Amino acid sequence: MARYTGPVCRLCRRENMKLFLKGQKCYSEKCAMVANPTSPGQHGARRKKLTEYGVQHREKQKTRRFYGVLEGQFAKYFEMANKMPGMTGNNLLSILETRLDNVVYRLGFALSRAEARQIVRHGHILVNGKKVNIPSYLVKAGEVISIKEKSLESAKIKSILEINDGRPVAKWLDLNKDAHEGKVLNIPTPDDVELPIEVHLIVELYSK
């Protein structure tokens, strides 16, 4: 399955909630969930009652789209979470939250997770002083994520940092604005996730 390249606002309408996929636009009146909140398609206004499987599937799709993860990759994360000690659902959310692209977004180094993936791929991000250009890299407690010094000269990076200057940072991260770097204080818990996710529905789906 290839990465989705269509209009991302359509995904928010399909899941009937803001997934914050378009950066600043999501906070404005131009947001699709403000202008046209019905499901996409000819019969989008007609809401159908979902089956038990349908509810579970939609929760998985919502979560996958929120983090920008492909279907196969999401299944691998679930398998990884299932093998870890503790609750599978909580482990899954921790894995998704500690993806490097998500951490870059959460630190305010990007306006959206999609933009964060692009910034990481283009080599603008350092982990413990070394370049990491893999968006799916899973950060660990104690690691320091920073913007490459040369990249700070970029007009785009400067604009992002200016726009996100007042945005709050997740409590499991410590941001040093002057140094343009953030430290992972601890592995996040389900309470640290921005989107309301009923992770037990995802566990039930994959347990069938």
C-alpha positions in Angstrom: 0.0 0.0 0.0 1.4 3.4 -1.0 1.3 6.5 1.1 -1.9 8.5 0.8 -1.3 11.5 -1.5 -4.9 12.8 -1.8 -6.5 15.8 0.1 -5.8 15.2 3.8 -8.8 17.2 4.9 -10.9 14.4 3.5 -9.4 12.1 6.1 -10.5 14.3 8.9 -14.0 14.4 7.5 -14.0 10.6 7.1 -13.1 10.2 10.8 -15.4 12.9 11.8 -12.8 14.8 13.9 -9.8 17.0 13.4 -6.6 15.0 13.0 -4.5 18.2 12.6 -2.9 17.1 9.3 -2.7 20.6 7.7 -0.8 22.6 10.3 -2.1 26.1 10.9 -5.1 25.7 8.6 -6.5 23.2 11.2 -6.8 26.1 13.7 -8.5 28.5 11.3 -12.0 28.9 9.9 -10.7 27.4 6.6 -10.5 24.0 8.3 -12.7 21.4 6.4 -14.2 20.3 9.7 -15.6 23.8 10.2 -16.6 24.5 6.6 -18.0 21.0 5.7 -18.0 18.5 8.5 -19.9 15.7 6.8 -18.3 12.6 5.5 -16.8 12.8 2.0 -18.6 11.3 -1.0 -22.1 11.6 -2.6 -23.8 10.1 0.4 -21.6 11.5 3.1 -24.4 13.2 5.0 -26.1 9.9 5.6 -24.4 8.4 8.6 -24.7 4.6 8.8 -24.7 2.7 12.1 -21.4 0.9 12.3 -21.0 -2.8 13.2 -18.7 -3.8 16.1 -16.0 -4.5 13.5 -16.7 -1.2 11.8 -16.2 0.7 15.1 -12.9 -1.1 15.8 -11.7 -0.5 12.2 -12.5 3.2 12.3 -10.5 3.6 15.6 -7.5 1.9 14.0 -7.8 4.0 10.8 -8.2 7.2 12.9 -5.0 6.4 14.9 -3.0 5.3 11.8 -3.9 8.5 9.9 -3.2 10.7 12.9 0.4 9.5 13.1 0.7 9.1 9.3 1.6 5.4 9.5 1.0 2.9 6.7 -1.1 -0.2 7.2 1.7 -2.7 7.3 3.8 -0.5 9.5 1.0 -0.1 12.0 0.5 -3.9 12.1 4.2 -4.3 12.8 4.0 -1.8 15.7 1.1 -3.8 17.1 3.1 -7.0 17.0 6.0 -5.2 18.6 3.7 -3.8 21.4 2.2 -7.3 21.9 5.6 -8.8 22.7 6.6 -6.0 25.1 5.8 -6.4 28.9 2.7 -4.5 30.0 -0.6 -3.7 28.3 -0.4 -4.0 24.5 -2.6 -0.9 23.9 -0.5 1.3 26.1 2.7 0.0 24.5 1.3 0.7 21.0 0.6 4.3 21.8 4.0 4.7 23.4 5.7 3.4 20.2 3.7 5.7 18.0 4.4 8.7 20.2 8.2 8.1 20.2 8.5 8.0 16.4 11.1 10.7 15.5 8.7 12.6 13.2 6.1 12.8 16.0 8.7 14.1 18.5 9.9 16.7 16.0 6.3 17.9 15.6 5.7 17.8 19.4 8.7 19.9 20.0 7.4 22.6 17.6 10.1 22.0 15.0 7.3 21.4 12.4 3.7 22.6 11.8 2.4 19.1 11.1 3.6 15.5 11.3 3.7 15.3 7.5 6.0 18.3 7.5 8.0 16.8 10.4 8.6 13.6 8.2 9.9 15.8 5.4 12.2 17.8 7.7 13.6 14.5 9.1 14.1 13.0 5.7 15.9 16.1 4.4 18.5 15.7 7.2 17.7 18.7 9.3 17.4 16.8 12.6 20.1 15.5 14.9 19.7 12.8 17.6 22.4 13.1 20.3 24.4 15.2 17.8 24.2 12.8 14.9 22.0 13.1 11.8 19.0 10.8 11.7 16.9 10.9 8.5 14.5 8.1 9.3 11.1 9.4 10.5 10.2 6.0 12.0 13.3 6.0 14.3 12.0 5.4 17.9 13.5 7.8 20.4 14.6 6.7 23.9 14.5 8.4 27.3 17.5 10.6 27.7 18.0 11.3 24.0 18.4 14.9 22.7 16.7 15.9 19.5 17.9 19.1 17.9 17.9 21.1 14.6 21.1 21.1 12.7 22.9 24.4 13.1 23.1 25.1 9.3 19.4 24.3 9.0 18.5 27.2 11.4 19.5 29.6 8.5 16.6 28.2 6.4 13.8 30.7 6.0 11.3 27.8 6.3 12.7 26.6 9.6 12.8 30.1 11.0 9.1 30.6 10.0 8.1 27.3 11.7 9.9 28.2 14.9 8.3 31.7 14.9 4.8 30.3 14.4 5.2 27.6 17.0 6.9 29.8 19.6 4.0 29.8 22.0 2.8 26.3 21.4 2.9 24.1 24.6 5.3 21.1 24.6 4.3 17.6 25.9 5.3 17.1 29.5 7.5 14.1 28.6 9.7 16.4 26.6 11.9 19.2 27.8 12.4 22.0 25.2 15.4 24.4 25.2 14.2 27.1 22.8 17.5 29.0 22.8 19.5 25.9 21.8 16.6 24.6 19.5 16.8 21.2 21.1 14.6 19.0 23.2 15.3 16.1 25.6 13.1 13.0 26.0 12.5 12.9 29.8 10.6 9.6 29.8 8.6 7.3 27.6 5.1 8.8 27.1 1.9 7.2 28.5 -1.6 7.1 27.0 -2.4 10.2 28.9 0.2 12.1 26.9 -1.5 11.4 23.6 -3.2 14.5 22.1 -6.0 12.6 20.3 -8.7 10.7 22.2 -8.0 7.1 21.2 -9.9 4.1 22.5 -6.9 1.8 22.1 -8.8 -1.2 23.5 -10.8 -1.2 20.3 -7.6 -1.6 18.2 -6.4 -4.4 20.5 -9.8 -6.2 20.0 -9.6 -5.7 16.2 -6.1 -7.3 16.0 -7.1 -10.1 18.4 -9.8 -11.5 16.2 
